[in-house]
């Protein structure tokens, strides 16, 4: 990398000297030998030797400069994913192409110093504008690229939120193949996980580290196309708001087990895959008036209530079951309450 930069810098300096000399000859500041027309410009041997000598001298003395430039360039490029770099290059190319069309449309005289300065500024300005436009709209461009790719594969991208990563069940669900298409982990979700993992609270810290471990397993297992998307919305403070905006931009689905995010997403007409809904859908079916045998494990919140649990963790609230704590009894199901937050069964003791 350093040698390549040194060669490029030396060539650039030599090229600038040559171009500058020829330009000054063309506009008459430096006299030149002209044979018939301006198309046959004679450059003497002394000038060629001077240019080559200067280029070689610069090449030999440019080691510290090349080292600093290479280090800075590698550091800068490492911050951006290849997709963004290609987007900026395309933006620059479009800007330069528009500048070329504009200069040709006005038929500017290129042998005029003022026109050449104007053309140079036009190329610089439109090139920078192309890069700025890509930077300004990169979220929408990424969304369009992702949407186009998913249309071709007939599958919407899935965006994981913090809660579903920490939960851990997403790893098992993905390994079964129920979730298809690209799985996206936004950089702001990753930042939130790191923040939780660095918390002073031991419970939060363990949850955050568990989430990071789950992410590492997802990427190493290669059970799906997992992508960490470098994107952020500084104008938004809440991670949930950022998730909703990203989902709208790339037409993706949010995978979560957050009850509140699930409700807000539905209000904003964003598609959500709630793994609690999936878990509830495959739980043991319990109908009113059905008999079952359960172990009463503790007292309920209300007077005389007892609590029991099914094997899948579903809570059973037993009317007048307090006195049976520690005993296995038969109960009759009276009501089944099921929401995105979970399922609860109300029962009474069989008489």
RADAWO-V979879 format. One record per helix or strand of 3 or more residues. SS is the DSSP state (~ for helix, > for strand). FROM is the first residue (numbers start at 1). TO is the last residue. Records with the same first field share a line. If there is no record, write none. Layout:
BEGIN
SS->FROM-TO  FROM-TO
END
This chain:
BEGIN
~->2-26  45-61  63-78  82-105  113-136  138-153  162-167  169-175  187-197  202-221  239-250  259-267  275-281  322-324
>->158-160  183-186  226-229  253-256  272-274  291-295  306-309  315-319  328-339  342-349
END
